[in-house]
């Protein structure tokens, strides 16, 4: 993955969320976005996903500029798999239908083909026996695995994770992180918003710390997490890691 942000700005009303964000990353498989709450991590992720439009600035993914017009954004969104902390599954559909519906309606799969893809992915994540269940009958970890299965079913060029374990207990968190790590080992390109510092250290090629709408540090884990240069980074890590 190659990702370049140039002077990205975003405000909601009078609140500035991103302030001239600049980043230039080449040959990165996994980017972890970390930092205090309200720093702009999720907003930056949603701009990468094409779910939010920047007020100004440019964003390029793999040397192609993302054009924030609705027609171009529709095509961009079809190529991105996004997993949210609140799962975002359709509550009235089964696990299987949550995967087949976007394949049929958005990606124009035939019903039989969509079902075959969904069943294969559910089997991979040990969810076959739960395919007939609606989200309310699944555990948090199972719901998040269904959400991940839905995201990869479209064969995305990039997978985005917005704090995918924040709503889970420790056992389910470990379960979901293991799935994400497997995807990383397959060579998939990932951007991950997380407060799991140990996990970020293990799987990320690059880590960007956002605070106050700006990237204060960006580099490999050994630099940002083990030898931070910014006082805000040191304070954040001390609070998270409690040292």
Phi, psi and omega in degrees: 000138171241127185226124181228122175247135181231111175052044179289130177229144178207130176231151171241105186065235180269000183263116176276122184258322176235132182238102175046058179284127178234137181201140179220101184241136178234143176053050178249129176269322183225122175248125176256129176258120182233171177139171182296157178301141181082007182280345179113004184299307183293325178295317177298318179298317181292330175291320176298322181285346184081017179268342173230150178254132176291152175287327178201167181099178184227152176223128178241135176238119182052047176069010176246125180287135176281121181264120187269053168247149192302319181298312180291325180294325179301316179293320180297314182298328179294341183260002183242132174259124184239133179240124185257161180292333181263018174073312180056039174272153176284118187292337184268000180250156175285170177303316179298314182293330177297335178268318185288327185301307179295329177297319181282313189278327184259320187254006171062032173286147170287155187303315182294320179294317179298318180296320180297314179299314182297317181294322178296316182289320177297322178296320180300323182264019178056044182239008184303317183290350180252007188297334183271358186268143171284164182306326182298338181263007180250153173288167178301318179296320178293319178297320180290326176293324174297318179298320178293318178300318178297319182295320183274347182296335183273004181055059186286156174278345181208136176251131180243135180234121180255094181045061188292349182245005188293336181263010187248154174281170187303319181294315179291327176301313179300322180297314182288320178298325178297319178297315180297320180295324176298318179296322178296318181294336176286350180093012178289151177271129185229145165235127191230122169268124186206154169252007179273089187293320179297319179294315179300319180298324186283322189250343187277141169277322181225146176233131176244127177259122179252134175210134181062027177081010180230153173276112182273328177213145176210127181174186178293159181305324181297334178272306188288319185268324184268334183217058184295144181261334183272138177297324178296320177298315180297319180293319179297313181294323178298321180289317181291313185269349177057052170229000000 
